[in-house]
Amino acid sequence: MGVLKFWFCLVLLLVVVSSSDSRLLPPTLPVKGNDELIEQAKEIIRARMQRDGMSASLYAVSDRYSPGGPDPHHH
């Protein structure tokens, strides 16, 4: 009985997969315009960071210390 269920599910899966149609989606962004879009996004982010008083190197320097523990080279 278990073998019959397996074959039934396998055949059902193959029928469902073979009956589904796939198609390619049209590109949403032009290839040539990506550089301009990225530069505009960078300018917007810089302006927002300046407006909010954040510096661009906010996360560049870390004053955190790693935990000592029994084995500091564990990770």
N, C-alpha and C positions, 0 to 999 in steps of 0.2 A: 504493500500500500504506500509506503514511503517513497519507493522508487517511482511509482506512478505520479505522485504529487510533484516530485522533482522534475520529471519530464514535462508535465503539464505546465509548471511554472516557467521552465526553460523555453518551451515553445511559445507561451504567452508573451514572455519578454522579447523574444526574437520578432514576433509579429508586431508588437508595439514599436520596437526600435526601427524595424524596416518600413513601417507605415508613416513614420514622422518625417517631415520635410524640413531641411535646413536651408538657410539662405544667408548670403553675406550681407552684413549691414553696410549702408553707405557711410563713408567717412564723415565725421561730424565737423572736424576742423581741417582747413586747408593746410597742406604741408608747408608751404612757403610762409604762412602767417604765424606759425608757431613761435618763431623767434621774437616777433614784435609783441605777441601776446604775453610771452614770458617776461620780457623787459617791462611791459606796462604793469604786470602783476608785481614785479620787484619794486618798481617805483611807488606803487600804492602801498606796499608793505612798509617800505622805508618811511614814507610820509606818515603813516599811521603810528609807527614806532616813535617817530620824533614828536608827534602830537601827544602821545601818551606818556612821553618822558622816558621811554626805554632806549637803551643804547643797543647798537648792533652787536656788540660783543658781550651781551648780557650773560651768555652761557659759555663763553670762551674760557674763563678762568674759574676754577673750582677750588674752594678752600676746604673741601671735605677730606677727612682722613679715613684710611681704610681701617677696619677693626683689627685689633691685634689677635685676640683669641689664641687657642692652642696651636693652630696651624695657619699663619697669615698667608701662605702660598697655596691654600686650598683651592681658591677660585682663581 
